[in-house]
Amino acid sequence: MRTKIMADKKTGRIVKVAGPVVIAEGMTGVRMYDVVRVGNLNLIGEIVELHEDRASIQVYEETTGIGPGEPVTDTQAPLSVELGPGLIESIYDGIQRPLNALVEAEGEFMSRGNLLPGLDREKKWHFQPLIKDGAKVGPGDIIGQVQETTQILHKIMVPFGVSGTVHKISEGDYPVDQPVAVCTAEDGTETELKLMQKWPVRNARQLKNRLTPDTLLVTGQRVIDSFFPVTKGGTACVPGPFGTGKTVVQHQLAKWVDADVVVYVGCGERGNEMTDVLMEFPELKDPRSGEPLMKRSVLIANTSNMPVAAREASVYTGITIAEYFRDMGYTVALMADSTSRWAEAMREISTRLEEMPAEEGYPAYLAARIAAFYERAGRVQCAGTPEREGALSIIGAVSPPGGDLSDSVVQATLHVVKVFWSLEGRLAYQRHFPAISWLTSYSFYKDSLKDCFEDKDQGREMEQMTVEAMALLEQEAELLEIVRLVGAEALSPTDRVSLETSRSIREDYLHQNAFHEVDTHTSMPKQYEMLKTILHFHKQALVAIKADVETADIFKLTVREDIARAKYIPQAEIDKIADIRKTIEDQMKKLHASVAT
Amino acid sequence: MLSIKEYQTVSSIAGPLMMVEMVDEAKYGHIVDIELADGSIRHGQILQVENDKVLVQVFEGTRGIDVDKSTVRFLAKPLELAVSPEILGRVFSGLGEPKDDGPPLIPEKRLDINSRPINPYARDYPNEFIQTGISTIDGLNPLVRGQKLPVFSGAGLPHDQITAQLARQATVLGKAEAFAVVFAAMGITFEAAQFFINDLHETGAIERAVMFVNLANDPAIERIATPRFALTAAEYLAFELDMHVLVILNDMTNYCEALREISAARKEVPGRRGYPGYLYTDLATVYERAGRIKDKKGSITMVPVLTMPEDDKTHPVPDLTGYITEGQIILSRSLHRKAVSPPVDVLPSLSRLKDKGIGEGKTREDHADLYNQLYAAYARGKEAQELAAIMGEAALSEEDKKYMTFADKFEAEYVSQDYYDNRPVEQTLDLGWELLSMFENVELKRIDIKLIEKYMPKFRKAEREA
């Protein structure tokens, strides 16, 4: 095996320190984006600018106490993450340091210069080969598997750039950094294949082909699934002012989305929110498998008080881990909360580098970076054999200042994402959650809705119903305008029914209580039943009006309370919702009878 | 240990900044002492080092400093607070120096005021309900231990009374534990600070309080350090002496303005309204120091106060604060004019951590459904109020009228209470039911039917009898 040349590690000297940016001289031969260790405290940094032998370094840790003259050492590698068994159930900071292990190593408060590996070196995993000695392999080929958690069968893949003939492959218990096989290339070079591989975070992982994302990613959130759905491999963004529930939406998706793996990136957000995830995920059960949600989750937490440069890196760390699981053929969902903090981190570094700013002080490359990030999502044919298909969806929260959607980050994001969930302060004040505005949000994936029902007719019907419901909601906005101008008396009975139905759609369907045991998640069949019931009432009411029944009598029907409470009917008793439709008919019949007499 | 080095090489002074040259061994973030020609001492902190040039921000301002005769001493350490259990009951300056007539403090240790971030994995989720005795907080926006819940106020609104009431009444139900109040005044008037201090004196809570006071006429740059001193004291009390600490930071707008002054002096590219681009990060390093830690008894609960210029919630200071803190209590000028006090604007106010702090065993099982319903009904009543203002009450439908009556009663009976009225949480909850008793069950969609059946009857009966 070739040994790396350790002797000529390049060392320079610090000449300037200004917050998270350090400038060092004597750095000849270093490359852009190489990781360096800075100062006597051995802080971790990354090279972001080079002028001859002068390098600008963004430092991932607090720089207090660092000064000119101290050394800077090149590690000769770009910022990379370790990929292998042990990722699931982990909680990392922005540069993949395991936070749980750090607590043991250094206590409750983060110290500096500590570099623990992302994957535990002690733990042994049972490796089960899927190929035999002598097999020819190429990049991305699956050579074996490890049962990582009850939920995840971790496929061990040949790293990119390696191909040849496999030998010495054997079943057994291995730590991540020990060889499980050796691969000999045609020119005779041997590469050890381990459970673990590394990948530089700023580069997208390779793939064979990109496919159009057309399967619905079911989230169990009614307003999302029925009206503004996202697909496996699709991209969505959730902008909104503070207090409108961005984080709750992200948490709800992380909990209930029908993906195999969930990567949750808390980027520059609240510490207590991450704690909430950490405490809740091991308790909550995945509705599909019945296993704790933690068994399919990877968490990245770089809270707002942790160093700003590591915040910039955290989204890349997250997406690289997500891509790695996609490469195994899994459906992966990545939640990034919030991408605005990531953009602000870019701005802060850019300012310290004294770059010429574009809008609002953000660097000119902001839009390009955001686009490149979202473009790493997608449904793909993975590299290597056997043939497999993976998907990676990205759902990014955006926190525009003052909730102003003309903000650069929102605009740059809207250029690339296909789904827009617009959170509105007005709805949040009424405690209408999720506060996703039905009038301004959109989704380009609506066509996929009908395909997620086994019964084709049901799918078409659902699609038809959502169109109908949306039309009612749009009509409501106009009708309310009329009410505001001339009063409710001016409305025709038909319009009054429409108003009541749209209120019912809003309150009984779109409104969903994330903290209610049953209401927190609604399956597609239940969504279908609920919407059908609401619209059934609407149609029956219109018929009744034609027969001269008073609108006031219709609105007094007790069945309306049943409709309102349909959301609390558990999945197992879903037939009860269909029963409500019978009750509607019965009660309407009585009204008709009373008019007739 | 490094020996302390002295330099007389000040090369330029501009605004609050000073450049010192030919310095060796200067470290970013460390502090300096500046001795003026007349022997007086000022304090500064290193903002940038480049080769042998050092940029220093001077906390007390640069007036009177000259280029030739000033001596700069590099102390080779960050800003520190000397702590010991004796800090309780004491008053400090905005730079952490005792400024009352008390005896000199014998420090147990010195702590870096910048602290270090709490590892998110070590945090414990805040879920212990704090009873404040204020209905709009307890009932609708419950505060829990370890939360940071700011008060968004405006000039002329009674935020001082509210924070004083909080400091006076806040308790955890059924527990008598060591508590402390840490108060940081940043650029507020003598009167405002004295009001708070007097209130603590009256209740005897002064013994359990630590105060860091930077008044409106004290050096502005000093304010950048003041909240960090206060939080260092709070961390010491909470995580080393096992106390439950309530930190009040008043007023964060002044803090941000000081930060802007430094940023402008450094000629940095400004963000919105001239505030620096890193304002979010900087505020986070203050606010995120609230919280709880697993296996530690104490906690830090934080109530920052800020005044919104022109009552504008989208101004960078309240806006960025709202993105970091776990909710906000917003005060309303129109309620204040209507003599509703405390004038808490219920609809945009929010407590993000409420859900884990309430319910059976903490407050009462009906709490969550009840506040959801109160919010929904009040929001609808508010809309009706607005409609009535445009078209006159006569144009409202019967239903809208009912909701408007509800909103009026809600403001008069629920929101409004005396600053010395300490309502137990059960009373607040019952008050909610009483107000909702004017609606039919079918209108109370947000409440579980079982809870309505359990809690409502007695109020409906009382209503009918009346």
Contacts between the chains, C-beta under 8 A, distances in Angstrom:
chain1	res1	chain2	res2	distance
A	15	B	50	6.5
A	15	B	51	5.3
A	16	B	48	7.3
A	16	B	49	6.6
A	16	B	50	4.0
A	16	B	51	7.1
A	17	B	27	7.8
A	17	B	28	3.9
A	17	B	48	6.8
A	17	B	49	5.1
A	17	B	50	8.0
A	18	B	28	7.6
A	18	B	47	7.6
A	18	B	48	4.4
A	18	B	50	7.8
A	19	B	28	7.8
A	19	B	48	7.9
A	19	B	278	7.7
A	23	B	50	7.8
A	62	B	114	7.5
A	62	B	116	7.7
A	63	B	28	5.3
A	63	B	29	7.1
A	64	B	27	7.5
A	64	B	28	6.0
A	64	B	29	3.2
A	64	B	30	7.5
A	64	B	78	5.6
A	64	B	114	6.4
A	65	B	27	4.9
A	65	B	28	7.0
A	65	B	29	6.2
A	65	B	30	6.8
A	65	B	78	6.9
A	66	B	27	6.1
A	66	B	28	5.3
A	67	B	25	6.5
A	67	B	26	5.4
A	67	B	27	3.9
A	67	B	28	6.2
A	67	B	49	5.5
A	68	B	26	7.3
A	68	B	49	5.6
A	68	B	50	7.3
A	68	B	51	5.7
A	68	B	52	7.4
A	69	B	24	7.4
A	69	B	25	7.3
A	91	B	120	7.3
A	91	B	121	5.7
A	99	B	119	5.5
A	99	B	120	6.0
A	99	B	121	4.0
A	100	B	121	4.9
A	102	B	119	5.9
A	102	B	121	7.4
A	103	B	119	5.2
A	103	B	121	5.2
A	103	B	122	4.9
A	107	B	119	7.9
A	107	B	122	7.7
A	108	B	118	6.1
A	108	B	119	5.9
A	108	B	122	3.8
A	108	B	239	7.8
A	108	B	293	5.0
A	108	B	294	7.7
A	108	B	296	7.5
A	109	B	115	7.0
A	109	B	116	4.1
A	109	B	117	6.9
A	109	B	118	6.0
A	109	B	119	6.7
A	109	B	122	7.8
A	110	B	116	5.3
A	110	B	117	4.9
A	110	B	118	7.5
A	110	B	119	5.3
A	111	B	116	6.4
A	112	B	116	7.9
A	241	B	314	7.9
A	241	B	319	7.9
A	241	B	322	7.9
A	242	B	319	7.2
A	242	B	322	3.8
A	242	B	323	4.8
A	242	B	328	8.0
A	243	B	322	6.3
A	243	B	327	7.2
A	243	B	328	7.1
A	243	B	348	7.1
A	243	B	350	4.8
A	243	B	352	8.0
A	266	B	120	7.7
A	268	B	280	7.7
A	268	B	281	7.8
A	268	B	284	7.5
A	270	B	288	7.3
A	270	B	324	6.7
A	270	B	326	6.5
A	271	B	117	7.9
A	271	B	118	6.1
A	271	B	120	5.1
A	271	B	123	5.5
A	271	B	288	5.6
A	271	B	291	6.2
A	272	B	123	6.5
A	272	B	125	6.6
A	272	B	126	6.1
A	272	B	146	7.1
A	272	B	147	7.6
A	272	B	291	6.3
A	272	B	326	6.3
A	272	B	353	6.7
A	274	B	120	4.4
A	274	B	123	7.5
A	275	B	120	6.3
A	275	B	123	4.2
A	275	B	124	6.9
A	275	B	125	4.7
A	276	B	125	5.7
A	276	B	356	7.6
A	278	B	120	7.4
A	278	B	121	6.9
A	279	B	125	5.1
A	301	B	120	4.4
A	301	B	121	7.8
A	303	B	117	6.8
A	303	B	120	5.5
A	303	B	284	7.7
A	303	B	288	6.2
A	304	B	280	7.1
A	304	B	281	6.9
A	304	B	284	3.4
A	304	B	287	8.0
A	304	B	288	5.8
A	304	B	324	5.8
A	305	B	117	4.6
A	305	B	118	7.9
A	305	B	284	4.7
A	305	B	285	4.8
A	305	B	287	7.9
A	305	B	288	3.6
A	305	B	289	7.3
A	306	B	117	4.9
A	308	B	278	7.4
A	308	B	281	5.3
A	341	B	280	7.3
A	344	B	277	7.0
A	344	B	278	7.9
A	344	B	280	5.8
A	344	B	281	7.3
A	345	B	281	7.9
A	347	B	271	8.0
A	347	B	277	5.1
A	348	B	277	5.8
A	348	B	278	5.0
A	348	B	281	6.6
A	351	B	268	6.3
A	351	B	269	5.4
A	351	B	277	5.5
A	351	B	278	7.7
A	357	B	269	5.1
A	360	B	271	6.6
A	360	B	272	7.1
A	361	B	269	4.9
A	361	B	270	7.1
A	361	B	271	5.2
A	361	B	277	4.9
A	399	B	323	5.5
A	401	B	272	6.1
A	401	B	314	7.1
A	401	B	316	6.8
A	401	B	319	5.5
A	401	B	320	7.6
A	402	B	313	7.6
A	402	B	314	2.9
A	402	B	315	7.9
A	402	B	319	5.2
A	403	B	314	6.9
A	404	B	314	7.2
A	425	B	348	7.3
A	428	B	350	7.9
A	429	B	347	4.0
A	429	B	348	5.6
A	429	B	379	6.1
A	430	B	347	7.5
A	430	B	375	7.1
A	430	B	376	6.3
A	430	B	379	4.0
A	430	B	380	7.7
A	431	B	372	5.7
A	431	B	375	4.2
A	431	B	376	5.7
A	431	B	379	7.1
A	431	B	446	7.9
A	484	B	387	6.6
A	484	B	390	7.2
A	484	B	391	7.7
A	487	B	391	6.7
A	487	B	395	4.4
A	487	B	396	8.0
A	487	B	397	7.9
A	488	B	397	4.6
A	488	B	400	7.8
A	507	B	445	6.0
A	508	B	445	7.5
A	513	B	372	7.6
A	515	B	355	5.2
A	515	B	368	6.8
A	558	B	442	7.4
A	560	B	442	6.4
A	561	B	441	7.1
A	561	B	442	4.6
A	564	B	442	7.4
A	564	B	445	4.7
A	565	B	445	7.8
A	565	B	449	7.1
A	568	B	448	7.7
